[in-house]
Amino acid sequence: MTASESLQALAFVMLVVFLSYVCMILVPFLRRRPDKDGDTAGFTWHVFVPCRDEEAVIEDTLDRLARDFPEAHIWIVDDASTDSTADLVSIRAEHDERVHLVRRVLPEARQGKGAALNAAYRALNGHLAADADRDHCVVVVVDADGQLAPNALRQAAGARVFGDPTTGAAQAAVWMSNRNDRNPVPGGSRLAQWWGRYLIRMQDIEFRTTIAAMQFLRGHTLSVGLGGNGQFTRLSTLDEIAGTAGTPWHGSLLEDYELGIHVMLAGYRTVYMHDTHVAQEALPFTGKLLTQRTRWCQGGMQCTKYLSQIFLSRNFTNAGAIEAAYFLLMPFLQLVGTVLWPTVFIIAAAQGLALPGDTLAAWLQAMWWVAPLIVLTGILPFAMWALFYWHRDERRGSVLTALGWAVGYWAYMYQSYICVIRAFVRLVLGRNSWSKTKRIAEYAKPDELPAAADAAAPALQGVAA
């Protein structure tokens, strides 16, 4: 077998694996059944909210949590904020015994989200009585701008989730809170507003279809991943992880998924809850979005260190271990693909054009099947999610709107190739630091906005409607 034939064979295998995975996540997504609520009175609830310079959103978050979940205690972790976040929370805590402020100061502070959550865990331990029922105590992690659906605790108390004693953690679905905002960029130009709407809509499609479908498959393989927002964990499960690993949360840039791995290694189930959600602010800025996704991608790469433990663990099912391995290795497969797919295409084109005689027309005629193949294998597996989203979740506009979203989502997914290259470079160079993503409300002036819309592709006009 020649080198070109080997590359083509590798490309074919990778394509089959990818399409098989798409089919496997699509079927349970389309066949899902709703879950029933449970009784929240059977549990105690503690909400952890890590904060760093969140004065723009923290009061609204406290208002929502106190209004929608009067049975829950709220633990705000101030990670050495330089604004008035701690003062605002302190005032609230003086008048509401359910609100607790956990202060972190430098140099211990600002060591990552996992370290902040560990501080809240220690504070909770100091607050609870020695005889507290830790099996029926649930910790909920919500971002400072997170908006938990009012039924979130009822769903978490359901028979399939924490009503099952084998469940150690659960993850709520994620929606974008600003998905219908017509002017998501404060003070931005019309082009910036259009581009911001496009990016926000694509992120909402991504989380409510593709990522949700992945979680449905994981529900069958018993390998549901946890996210950083809308994450629920049984306190006794956190205790067991801390007892073996020192702390519940660890140092990966994807500390949420990392926690899920530890939950499953400890022998507990992780569950996905699609019938409730947490809404968070989507990013309308290209640069900020790429930075965020690069961090997530690098965090997944860091978690590959757990692959040997996953495959050797008796607590992982065989299917769960394979699914987790595919997810963790996916960034590296994408790296291979950035070189492999263009190379195979160039080789095929060169071989066709190098044939003797008047072959160009004949070659084009013989290769008629390439365009349909590209549509079926390179466009449809991405574009179809936007069509499901339009039909099932956000029935806005006409069929043309749905088709525009489909084309836009296919184009949007190429950002993952940029992010995986950046993440790999950072991993090789040992760069693990990250900076907090600013909330949109923090951009007070137009000249403070990140450059986002100048490079917007004209071909995508109309997609963001």
C-alpha positions as CSV (number, residue, x, y, z in Angstrom):
1,M,0.0,0.0,0.0
2,T,1.4,3.4,-1.0
3,A,1.6,6.4,1.3
4,S,-1.4,8.1,-0.5
5,E,-3.5,4.9,-0.2
6,S,-2.6,4.7,3.5
7,L,-3.7,8.3,4.0
8,Q,-7.0,7.6,2.1
9,A,-7.6,4.5,4.2
10,L,-7.0,6.5,7.4
11,A,-9.4,9.2,6.3
12,F,-12.0,6.6,5.5
13,V,-11.8,5.0,8.9
14,M,-11.9,8.4,10.7
15,L,-15.0,9.4,8.6
16,V,-16.8,6.1,9.4
17,V,-16.0,6.5,13.1
18,F,-17.3,10.1,13.1
19,L,-20.5,9.3,11.2
20,S,-21.1,6.3,13.5
21,Y,-20.8,8.6,16.5
22,V,-23.2,11.1,15.0
23,C,-25.8,8.4,14.5
24,M,-25.3,7.1,18.0
25,I,-26.0,10.4,19.6
26,L,-28.8,11.3,17.3
27,V,-31.0,8.3,18.1
28,P,-31.4,8.7,21.9
29,F,-31.8,12.5,21.4
30,L,-34.8,12.0,19.1
31,R,-36.3,9.2,21.3
32,R,-36.0,10.8,24.7
33,R,-38.9,10.8,27.2
34,P,-39.5,13.6,29.8
35,D,-38.6,13.1,33.5
36,K,-40.9,13.6,36.4
37,D,-40.3,16.0,39.3
38,G,-39.4,14.8,42.8
39,D,-39.9,16.1,46.3
40,T,-37.2,18.7,47.2
41,A,-38.1,18.4,50.9
42,G,-36.2,15.1,51.1
43,F,-32.9,16.9,50.5
44,T,-31.0,20.0,51.7
45,W,-29.6,22.2,49.0
46,H,-26.5,24.4,48.9
47,V,-25.7,26.5,45.8
48,F,-22.0,27.4,45.2
49,V,-21.5,30.6,43.1
50,P,-17.8,31.3,42.4
51,C,-17.3,35.0,41.8
52,R,-14.5,37.2,40.6
53,D,-15.4,40.8,39.8
54,E,-19.1,40.1,39.3
55,E,-20.7,43.3,40.6
56,A,-22.5,43.7,37.3
57,V,-24.6,40.5,37.8
58,I,-24.3,39.2,41.3
59,E,-27.3,41.0,42.8
60,D,-29.7,39.8,40.1
61,T,-28.4,36.2,40.6
62,L,-28.9,36.4,44.3
63,D,-32.5,37.8,43.8
64,R,-33.3,34.9,41.4
65,L,-31.9,32.2,43.6
66,A,-33.6,33.5,46.8
67,R,-36.9,33.9,45.0
68,D,-37.0,30.6,43.1
69,F,-35.3,28.4,45.7
70,P,-36.2,29.5,49.2
71,E,-35.1,26.1,50.6
72,A,-31.5,26.5,49.4
73,H,-28.5,28.1,51.1
74,I,-26.4,30.2,48.8
75,W,-22.6,30.3,49.1
76,I,-20.9,33.1,47.2
77,V,-17.1,32.6,46.8
78,D,-15.4,35.9,46.3
79,D,-12.1,35.1,44.6
80,A,-10.2,38.3,45.5
81,S,-12.5,40.6,43.5
82,T,-11.2,44.1,42.9
83,D,-14.8,45.5,42.5
84,S,-17.7,45.7,45.0
85,T,-18.8,42.0,44.7
86,A,-17.9,41.1,48.2
87,D,-19.5,44.2,49.7
88,L,-22.7,43.6,47.9
89,V,-22.9,40.0,49.0
90,S,-21.9,40.9,52.6
91,I,-24.8,43.4,52.8
92,R,-27.2,40.7,51.6
93,A,-25.8,38.1,54.0
94,E,-26.4,40.4,57.0
95,H,-30.2,40.3,56.2
96,D,-30.5,36.8,54.9
97,E,-29.2,33.8,56.9
98,R,-29.3,31.7,53.8
99,V,-26.6,33.8,52.0
100,H,-23.0,33.0,53.0
101,L,-19.9,34.9,51.8
102,V,-16.6,32.9,51.5
103,R,-13.8,35.4,51.1
104,R,-10.5,34.4,49.4
105,V,-7.5,36.6,49.4
106,L,-4.2,36.7,47.5
107,P,-1.9,34.8,47.2
108,E,-4.2,31.8,47.7
109,A,-7.0,33.3,45.6
110,R,-7.3,33.3,41.8
111,Q,-6.0,29.8,41.5
112,G,-8.8,28.7,39.2
113,K,-12.5,27.8,39.6
114,G,-11.7,24.4,41.2
115,A,-9.8,26.0,44.0
116,A,-12.7,28.5,44.6
117,L,-15.2,25.6,44.8
118,N,-13.0,23.7,47.2
119,A,-13.0,26.8,49.5
120,A,-16.8,26.7,49.4
121,Y,-16.8,23.0,50.2
122,R,-14.6,23.6,53.3
123,A,-16.9,26.4,54.4
124,L,-19.9,24.2,54.0
125,N,-18.2,21.5,56.1
126,G,-17.6,24.1,58.9
127,H,-21.3,25.1,58.7
128,L,-23.0,21.7,58.8
129,A,-23.6,19.9,62.1
130,A,-21.6,16.8,62.7
131,D,-24.6,14.6,62.4
132,A,-25.9,16.1,59.1
133,D,-27.3,13.7,56.6
134,R,-24.7,14.2,53.9
135,D,-26.2,11.6,51.6
136,H,-29.3,13.8,51.2
137,C,-27.3,17.1,50.9
138,V,-26.8,18.3,47.3
139,V,-24.3,20.9,46.2
140,V,-25.3,22.9,43.1
141,V,-22.7,24.9,41.1
142,V,-24.0,28.0,39.3
143,D,-22.0,30.7,37.5
144,A,-22.4,34.3,38.7
145,D,-24.7,35.0,35.7
146,G,-26.4,31.6,35.8
147,Q,-30.2,31.4,35.8
148,L,-31.4,28.1,37.1
149,A,-34.9,27.1,35.8
150,P,-37.5,27.2,38.7
151,N,-38.0,23.4,38.4
152,A,-34.3,22.6,38.7
153,L,-34.3,21.3,42.3
154,R,-37.5,19.3,41.7
155,Q,-36.0,17.6,38.7
156,A,-32.8,16.9,40.7
157,A,-34.9,15.3,43.4
158,G,-36.6,13.0,40.9
159,A,-36.5,9.2,41.1
160,R,-34.0,9.0,38.2
161,V,-31.6,11.5,39.7
162,F,-30.9,11.9,43.4
163,G,-33.9,9.8,44.3
164,D,-31.7,7.0,43.2
165,P,-29.0,6.4,45.9
166,T,-26.5,5.3,43.2
167,T,-26.5,8.7,41.6
168,G,-23.6,10.8,42.7
169,A,-23.9,13.8,40.3
170,A,-26.2,15.3,37.7
171,Q,-25.9,18.0,35.0
172,A,-28.7,20.3,33.9
173,A,-29.2,21.3,30.2
174,V,-27.6,24.6,29.3
175,W,-29.4,27.4,27.4
176,M,-28.2,30.8,26.3
177,S,-30.0,33.6,28.3
178,N,-29.4,36.3,25.7
179,R,-30.4,34.2,22.7
180,N,-33.2,36.5,21.7
181,D,-31.4,39.8,22.4
182,R,-31.6,42.0,19.3
183,N,-28.7,44.3,20.5
184,P,-26.3,42.0,22.4
185,V,-23.3,44.3,22.0
186,P,-23.6,47.4,24.1
187,G,-23.0,50.5,21.9
188,G,-21.9,48.3,18.9
189,S,-22.4,49.0,15.2
190,R,-25.2,47.3,13.2
191,L,-22.6,44.8,11.9
192,A,-21.4,44.1,15.5
193,Q,-25.0,43.5,16.6
194,W,-25.6,41.1,13.7
195,W,-22.4,39.2,14.3
196,G,-23.1,39.0,18.0
197,R,-26.6,37.6,17.4
198,Y,-25.2,35.0,15.0
199,L,-22.6,33.8,17.5
200,I,-25.1,33.7,20.4
201,R,-27.7,31.7,18.3
202,M,-25.0,29.2,17.3
203,Q,-24.0,28.7,20.9
204,D,-27.6,28.1,21.9
205,I,-28.0,25.5,19.1
206,E,-24.7,23.8,20.1
207,F,-25.7,23.4,23.8
208,R,-29.3,22.5,23.3
209,T,-28.8,20.0,20.5
210,T,-25.3,18.6,19.8
211,I,-24.1,18.7,23.4
212,A,-27.4,17.5,24.7
213,A,-27.4,14.6,22.3
214,M,-23.9,13.6,23.5
215,Q,-25.2,13.6,27.0
216,F,-28.2,11.4,26.0
217,L,-25.7,8.8,24.6
218,R,-23.7,9.1,27.8
219,G,-26.9,8.3,29.7
220,H,-26.9,4.9,28.0
221,T,-23.1,4.3,28.4
222,L,-23.2,5.6,32.0
223,S,-20.6,8.3,31.3
224,V,-22.5,11.6,31.5
225,G,-20.2,14.6,31.7
226,L,-20.5,17.4,34.2
227,G,-20.5,21.1,33.2
228,G,-19.3,24.2,35.1
229,N,-22.8,25.6,35.3
230,G,-25.9,23.8,36.5
231,Q,-23.8,21.0,38.1
232,F,-25.4,19.0,41.0
233,T,-23.3,16.7,43.2
234,R,-24.2,14.7,46.3
235,L,-22.2,15.9,49.3
236,S,-21.3,12.4,50.4
237,T,-19.9,11.8,46.9
238,L,-17.7,14.9,47.2
239,D,-16.5,13.6,50.6
240,E,-15.5,10.3,49.1
241,I,-13.5,12.0,46.3
242,A,-11.8,14.3,48.8
243,G,-11.0,11.4,50.9
244,T,-9.0,9.7,48.1
245,A,-7.8,12.6,46.0
246,G,-7.4,15.3,48.7
247,T,-10.1,17.7,47.3
248,P,-13.3,17.3,45.3
249,W,-12.3,19.6,42.5
250,H,-8.9,19.5,40.8
251,G,-6.6,21.6,38.7
252,S,-7.7,20.9,35.1
253,L,-8.9,23.8,33.0
254,L,-12.0,21.6,32.5
255,E,-12.5,21.0,36.3
256,D,-16.2,20.2,35.8
257,Y,-15.7,17.2,33.4
258,E,-12.7,16.2,35.6
259,L,-15.0,16.1,38.6
260,G,-17.4,13.8,36.7
261,I,-14.6,11.4,36.0
262,H,-13.8,11.2,39.7
263,V,-17.5,10.7,40.5
264,M,-17.6,7.7,38.2
265,L,-14.3,6.3,39.3
266,A,-15.7,6.4,42.9
267,G,-18.6,4.1,41.7
268,Y,-21.4,6.6,41.4
269,R,-23.7,7.4,38.4
270,T,-23.8,10.7,36.7
271,V,-27.2,11.8,35.2
272,Y,-28.2,14.3,32.5
273,M,-31.3,16.4,33.2
274,H,-32.8,17.7,29.9
275,D,-36.1,18.8,31.3
276,T,-34.6,21.5,33.4
277,H,-31.8,24.0,32.5
278,V,-29.5,26.7,33.5
279,A,-29.3,29.8,31.3
280,Q,-26.0,31.6,30.9
281,E,-24.7,34.5,28.9
282,A,-23.4,33.5,25.4
283,L,-20.4,35.4,24.1
284,P,-21.1,37.8,21.1
285,F,-17.3,38.4,20.6
286,T,-15.2,36.2,18.3
287,G,-12.0,36.6,20.2
288,K,-13.6,35.9,23.6
289,L,-15.4,32.9,22.3
290,L,-12.2,31.4,20.8
291,T,-10.4,32.0,24.1
292,Q,-13.1,30.3,26.1
293,R,-13.3,27.3,23.7
294,T,-9.5,27.0,23.6
295,R,-9.5,26.8,27.4
296,W,-12.2,24.1,27.4
297,C,-10.3,22.1,24.7
298,Q,-7.0,22.3,26.6
299,G,-8.8,21.1,29.7
300,G,-10.1,18.1,27.9
301,M,-6.6,17.3,26.6
302,Q,-5.3,17.6,30.2
303,C,-7.9,15.0,31.3
304,T,-6.5,12.3,29.0
305,K,-4.2,11.5,31.9
306,Y,-7.2,9.7,33.4
307,L,-7.6,7.3,30.5
308,S,-5.7,4.5,32.1
309,Q,-7.7,4.7,35.3
310,I,-10.9,4.8,33.3
311,F,-10.1,1.6,31.4
312,L,-8.8,-0.2,34.5
313,S,-11.7,0.9,36.7
314,R,-14.5,-1.7,37.5
315,N,-16.8,1.2,38.0
316,F,-16.8,2.3,34.3
317,T,-18.8,0.2,31.9
318,N,-17.0,-0.9,28.7
319,A,-19.2,1.4,26.6
320,G,-18.6,4.3,29.1
321,A,-14.9,3.9,28.9
322,I,-15.0,3.9,25.1
323,E,-17.2,6.9,25.0
324,A,-15.0,8.8,27.5
325,A,-11.9,7.9,25.5
326,Y,-13.4,9.1,22.2
327,F,-14.4,12.4,23.8
328,L,-11.0,13.0,25.4
329,L,-9.1,12.0,22.3
330,M,-11.4,14.0,20.0
331,P,-9.2,17.1,20.1
332,F,-6.2,15.0,19.0
333,L,-8.2,13.4,16.2
334,Q,-9.2,16.9,15.1
335,L,-5.5,17.9,15.0
336,V,-4.9,14.9,12.7
337,G,-7.8,16.0,10.6
338,T,-6.5,19.5,10.0
339,V,-3.7,17.9,8.1
340,L,-5.3,14.7,6.8
341,W,-8.4,16.1,5.1
342,P,-6.7,18.7,2.9
343,T,-3.9,16.3,2.1
344,V,-6.3,13.6,0.9
345,F,-8.3,16.1,-1.2
346,I,-5.1,17.4,-2.8
347,I,-3.8,13.9,-3.5
348,A,-7.1,12.9,-5.1
349,A,-7.3,16.0,-7.2
350,A,-3.7,15.7,-8.3
351,Q,-4.0,12.0,-9.2
352,G,-7.1,12.8,-11.3
353,L,-5.5,15.7,-13.1
354,A,-2.3,13.8,-13.8
355,L,-4.0,11.1,-15.9
356,P,-2.9,11.2,-19.6
357,G,-5.0,12.5,-22.4
358,D,-8.0,14.9,-22.3
359,T,-9.0,13.9,-18.8
360,L,-10.2,17.1,-17.1
361,A,-13.7,16.9,-18.4
362,A,-13.7,13.1,-17.9
363,W,-12.4,13.4,-14.4
364,L,-15.0,16.0,-13.5
365,Q,-17.7,13.7,-14.9
366,A,-16.3,10.7,-13.1
367,M,-16.1,12.6,-9.8
368,W,-19.8,13.8,-9.8
369,W,-20.3,12.0,-6.6
370,V,-17.8,14.1,-4.6
371,A,-20.2,17.0,-4.1
372,P,-23.1,14.9,-2.7
373,L,-20.6,13.0,-0.5
374,I,-19.3,16.3,0.9
375,V,-22.9,17.4,1.7
376,L,-23.8,14.1,3.3
377,T,-20.6,13.6,5.3
378,G,-19.2,17.1,5.8
379,I,-22.2,19.4,6.0
380,L,-25.3,17.5,7.0
381,P,-23.9,16.0,10.2
382,F,-23.5,19.6,11.5
383,A,-26.3,21.5,9.7
384,M,-29.1,19.0,10.8
385,W,-28.8,20.1,14.4
386,A,-30.0,23.6,13.6
387,L,-33.0,22.1,11.8
388,F,-33.9,20.0,14.9
389,Y,-33.4,23.1,17.1
390,W,-35.8,25.2,14.9
391,H,-38.4,22.5,14.9
392,R,-38.3,21.4,18.5
393,D,-36.9,24.2,20.6
394,E,-37.0,27.7,19.0
395,R,-39.7,27.9,16.3
396,R,-38.8,31.4,15.2
397,G,-39.1,32.7,11.7
398,S,-39.7,30.7,8.5
399,V,-38.1,27.6,7.0
400,L,-35.6,30.0,5.4
401,T,-34.6,31.0,8.9
402,A,-34.0,27.4,9.8
403,L,-32.0,26.8,6.6
404,G,-29.9,29.9,7.4
405,W,-29.3,28.6,10.9
406,A,-28.3,25.3,9.4
407,V,-25.7,26.8,7.1
408,G,-24.5,29.1,9.9
409,Y,-24.1,26.3,12.3
410,W,-22.0,24.2,9.8
411,A,-19.7,27.2,9.3
412,Y,-19.6,27.9,13.1
413,M,-18.3,24.5,13.9
414,Y,-15.1,25.2,12.1
415,Q,-14.1,27.3,15.0
416,S,-13.2,24.1,16.8
417,Y,-10.3,23.5,14.5
418,I,-8.8,26.9,15.4
419,C,-9.3,26.2,19.1
420,V,-7.8,22.8,19.0
421,I,-4.6,24.1,17.4
422,R,-4.3,26.9,19.9
423,A,-5.0,24.5,22.8
424,F,-2.4,22.1,21.6
425,V,0.2,24.8,21.4
426,R,-0.7,26.0,24.9
427,L,-0.4,22.4,26.2
428,V,3.0,21.9,24.6
429,L,4.3,25.2,26.0
430,G,2.8,24.5,29.5
431,R,0.5,27.5,29.5
432,N,-2.3,26.7,32.0
433,S,-3.3,30.2,33.1
434,W,-6.7,31.7,32.1
435,S,-8.4,35.0,32.6
436,K,-12.0,35.6,33.5
437,T,-14.4,36.3,30.7
438,K,-16.0,39.7,31.2
439,R,-19.8,39.9,31.3
440,I,-21.4,42.0,28.5
441,A,-22.7,44.5,31.1
442,E,-19.1,45.3,32.1
443,Y,-18.4,46.9,28.7
444,A,-19.5,50.4,29.5
445,K,-18.1,52.1,26.4
446,P,-18.1,51.2,22.7
447,D,-14.3,51.6,22.5
448,E,-13.9,48.9,25.2
449,L,-15.6,46.3,23.1
450,P,-13.5,43.4,21.7
451,A,-13.0,43.5,18.0
452,A,-15.6,41.0,16.9
453,A,-17.6,42.0,13.8
454,D,-15.1,43.5,11.3
455,A,-14.3,40.0,9.9
456,A,-17.9,38.8,9.8
457,A,-18.4,36.7,6.7
458,P,-20.9,38.3,4.3
459,A,-22.0,34.9,3.1
460,L,-23.7,34.4,6.5
461,Q,-25.9,37.4,6.3
462,G,-29.4,36.6,7.7
463,V,-28.4,33.6,9.7
464,A,-28.6,35.4,13.1
465,A,-32.3,36.4,12.8
